[in-house]
């Protein structure tokens, strides 16, 4: 009898230990998933906060930058405010980037030619590539209050692809700016790729480079798609990689050479993309 009672007591203890173990495991599991769900739930709030901070910065710094650039003719000051705003936006969104190949960029004016993954790309590349980078951008973005005026004063060039005559005039304006020593950023795909594969390249930016006889610098950006997927307004914290390739000269080229030039630049960007992330 004593042995049976001892065995029963031992069995009860084992059952209690097992129950305690599985209960503790369930509590830890629930706590983990609650924490995960809470972090996921906070992503929209962080995105809204980022948008509000950026909007407030534009409303405050935009007019100040315009006064500095127009009244005092200090364009560098406008760009300094622009870079400060971009750094603030990236910090709020939790977006960090690394750059490889800066040493390849010549001191002369160039056309940076990049693939396009998300709406985050322009901000990252504006900060990563050049202290006074000009951009050939979609004309519809010019409609945003204050921003369109800042773009004009900063030397950005809108291009209306729906109107060929206006588009060619914009390309001529960009070429003139390049000859004056200002570097440009172009996204030849014209829109963001959903798959990561390069879309067909538009010819406008290449015509601009040939007209100005300046080198084209291939650029590959990776990781930004996870920050802001096409069709989504949410901005997520990510690590972005920017790889800069060897400049491709256009000296001596004519418009008849533009298709060969496009093929060469496209191949270089594909090779840069194939090198993978800088965060690995």
C-alpha positions in Angstrom: 0.0 0.0 0.0 2.7 2.6 0.9 4.4 1.9 -2.4 1.1 2.4 -4.4 0.5 5.7 -2.5 4.0 6.9 -3.3 3.6 5.9 -6.9 0.3 7.8 -7.1 1.8 10.9 -5.5 4.7 10.7 -8.0 2.3 10.4 -10.9 0.3 13.4 -9.6 3.5 15.4 -9.4 4.5 14.5 -13.0 1.0 15.5 -14.2 1.3 18.8 -12.4 4.8 19.4 -13.8 3.6 18.6 -17.3 0.5 20.8 -16.9 2.8 23.7 -15.6 5.2 23.2 -18.5 2.5 23.2 -21.2 0.7 26.2 -19.5 4.0 28.1 -19.4 4.7 27.3 -23.0 1.3 28.5 -24.1 1.7 31.7 -22.1 5.1 32.4 -23.7 3.7 31.6 -27.1 0.8 33.9 -26.7 3.0 36.7 -25.3 5.3 36.4 -28.3 2.5 36.5 -30.9 0.8 39.4 -29.1 4.1 41.3 -29.2 4.5 40.4 -32.9 0.9 41.5 -33.6 1.4 44.7 -31.7 4.6 45.5 -33.7 2.7 44.7 -36.9 -0.2 46.8 -35.8 2.1 49.8 -35.2 3.4 49.9 -38.8 0.5 52.0 -40.1 0.9 54.4 -37.2 4.6 54.8 -38.0 3.7 55.4 -41.6 1.2 58.1 -40.7 3.7 59.7 -38.4 6.3 59.7 -41.2 3.8 61.3 -43.6 2.8 64.0 -41.1 6.4 64.8 -40.2 7.3 65.1 -43.9 4.3 67.2 -44.7 5.1 69.5 -41.8 8.7 69.8 -42.9 7.7 70.7 -46.4 5.2 73.3 -45.2 7.8 74.9 -42.9 11.1 74.4 -44.8 9.7 74.7 -48.3 9.0 78.5 -48.1 12.2 79.1 -46.2 14.2 77.3 -48.9 12.5 79.2 -51.7 13.3 82.5 -50.0 17.0 81.4 -49.6 17.2 80.3 -53.3 15.2 83.1 -54.9 16.0 86.2 -52.8 19.5 85.3 -51.7 20.3 83.2 -54.8 21.7 80.5 -52.6 20.6 77.3 -54.3 23.0 75.3 -52.1 20.9 76.3 -49.1 17.8 74.9 -50.7 19.5 71.6 -51.3 20.8 71.5 -47.7 17.2 71.8 -46.5 16.2 69.2 -49.0 18.8 66.7 -47.7 17.8 67.4 -44.1 14.2 66.7 -45.0 15.1 63.4 -46.7 17.2 62.3 -43.8 14.4 63.1 -41.4 11.9 61.1 -43.5 14.2 58.1 -43.8 14.9 58.1 -40.1 11.2 58.3 -39.2 10.4 55.4 -41.6 13.3 53.3 -40.2 15.0 53.1 -43.7 18.8 52.7 -43.7 21.0 52.4 -46.8 24.5 51.5 -47.8 26.3 52.6 -50.9 29.1 50.9 -52.9 31.0 52.5 -55.9 30.9 56.2 -55.0 34.6 56.4 -56.0 33.6 55.6 -59.6 31.6 58.8 -60.1 33.6 61.4 -62.0 33.7 65.0 -60.8 32.0 66.2 -64.0 28.2 66.2 -64.6 26.7 62.8 -65.2 23.3 61.1 -65.7 22.7 58.5 -63.0 20.5 55.8 -64.5 18.7 53.6 -61.9 16.2 50.8 -61.8 13.0 51.6 -60.0 11.5 49.4 -57.1 9.3 51.7 -55.0 8.4 55.3 -54.1 11.3 55.2 -51.6 13.9 55.1 -54.4 14.0 58.8 -55.2 14.6 59.8 -51.6 17.3 57.2 -51.0 19.1 58.0 -54.2 18.8 61.8 -53.7 20.7 61.3 -50.4 23.1 58.7 -51.7 24.3 59.9 -55.1 25.1 63.6 -55.2 24.9 66.7 -52.9 23.0 68.7 -55.6 21.3 66.1 -57.7 18.8 67.2 -60.3 16.0 64.8 -61.3 14.1 64.2 -64.5 10.6 63.4 -63.1 7.0 62.7 -64.0 5.2 66.0 -64.8 2.1 65.0 -62.7 4.2 65.3 -59.5 4.5 69.0 -60.3 0.9 69.5 -59.1 1.8 69.0 -55.4 1.6 72.4 -53.5 5.0 74.0 -52.7 6.9 70.9 -53.9 6.4 71.8 -57.6 7.8 75.2 -57.0 10.7 73.8 -55.0 11.4 71.4 -57.9 11.5 74.3 -60.4 13.8 76.4 -58.3 16.0 73.4 -57.5 16.5 72.7 -61.3 14.4 69.5 -61.5 12.9 69.0 -64.9 9.3 67.6 -65.3 8.7 65.4 -68.3 5.2 64.9 -69.8 5.3 61.6 -71.7 1.8 62.1 -72.9 2.9 65.1 -75.0 5.8 64.4 -77.2 6.6 68.1 -78.0 6.6 69.0 -74.3 8.7 65.9 -73.5 11.4 66.8 -76.1 11.4 70.4 -74.8 12.1 69.0 -71.3 14.9 66.8 -72.6 16.5 69.8 -74.2 16.2 71.8 -71.0 17.8 68.9 -69.1 20.6 68.7 -71.6 21.3 72.4 -71.2 21.4 71.9 -67.4 23.9 69.0 -67.8 26.1 71.2 -70.0 26.1 73.8 -67.2 27.5 71.1 -64.8 24.4 69.7 -63.1 24.1 66.0 -62.6 20.8 64.3 -63.2 18.9 61.2 -61.9 16.6 59.3 -64.3 14.4 56.2 -63.9 14.3 54.9 -67.5 11.6 52.3 -66.7 9.2 55.1 -66.1 7.4 53.3 -63.4 8.1 50.9 -60.6 8.7 47.2 -61.3 6.4 44.8 -59.4 8.7 41.8 -60.0 12.2 43.1 -59.6 12.9 42.4 -63.3 13.8 45.5 -65.4 10.9 46.9 -67.5 11.5 48.3 -71.0 13.6 51.5 -70.9 12.3 54.9 -72.1 14.6 56.8 -74.4 14.3 60.3 -73.1 17.0 60.3 -70.5 19.5 58.7 -72.9 18.8 61.3 -75.6 19.4 64.0 -73.0 22.8 62.4 -72.1 23.8 62.1 -75.7 22.8 65.7 -76.5 24.9 66.9 -73.5 27.7 64.4 -74.3 28.0 63.4 -70.6 28.6 59.9 -69.1 25.8 57.7 -67.9 26.4 56.1 -64.5 24.5 52.8 -64.0 22.9 52.4 -60.6 21.1 49.5 -58.9 18.9 49.9 -55.9 17.7 46.9 -53.9 15.6 46.3 -50.9 13.3 49.3 -51.3 10.4 47.2 -52.6 9.9 45.8 -49.2 9.6 49.3 -47.7 6.8 50.4 -49.9 5.1 48.0 -52.3 3.4 49.3 -55.4 -0.2 50.1 -54.6 0.4 50.4 -50.8 0.8 53.6 -48.8 2.5 51.8 -45.9 6.2 52.5 -45.3 8.1 49.7 -43.6 11.6 49.8 -42.0 14.1 48.1 -44.4 17.8 48.0 -45.3 18.4 49.3 -48.8 21.5 48.7 -51.0 22.7 51.2 -53.7 25.4 50.0 -56.1 27.1 52.4 -58.5 28.7 51.1 -61.6 31.4 52.3 -64.0 30.4 55.4 -66.1 29.5 54.7 -69.7 30.8 57.5 -72.0 28.5 59.2 -74.6 31.2 61.4 -76.1 31.1 61.1 -79.9 27.7 59.3 -79.9 24.7 60.5 -81.9 21.0 59.9 -81.5 21.4 57.0 -83.9 23.4 55.2 -81.2 20.8 55.5 -78.5 19.5 52.0 -78.8 22.9 50.5 -78.4 23.6 52.8 -75.4 20.3 51.7 -73.8 21.2 48.1 -74.2 24.7 48.6 -72.7 23.4 50.5 -69.7 20.6 48.0 -69.1 23.1 45.2 -69.1 25.3 47.0 -66.5 22.4 47.6 -64.2 21.4 43.9 -64.4 25.0 43.0 -63.4 24.8 45.3 -60.5 21.5 43.9 -59.3 22.9 40.4 -59.6 25.6 41.3 -57.1 23.0 41.3 -54.4 22.5 43.2 -51.1 25.2 45.1 -49.3 23.7 44.0 -46.0 24.6 40.4 -46.2 
